Amino acid sequence: MRCQKVLLSALIIACLFFVGTVSAKWAYAFVVYDHNIYVISKEHVEPQKIGSIIGKVTKHSGEEGTYSGNFSNHYPKGT
């Protein structure tokens, strides 16, 4: 019985340790512009098909959460 209590205590401590060290990661890299989310891909776009600059990244974060404005979890502010 004592062995079970010790094992249970060790399991609880291990779980708390792992929960405390886990960090969230974004599911994919993206940019938000005009309330639309655009997933960043490695798809090649011909230079002649690229139009003018439409905006700059105004907010950047590597952590999950809420976002607004011209936001990106990949590109730094000012891009």
Secondary structure, 3 states (H helix, E strand, C coil): CHHHHHHHHHHHHHHHHHHHHCCCCCCCCEEEECCEEEECCCCCCCHHHCCCCCCCCCEECCCCCCCCCCEECCCCCCC
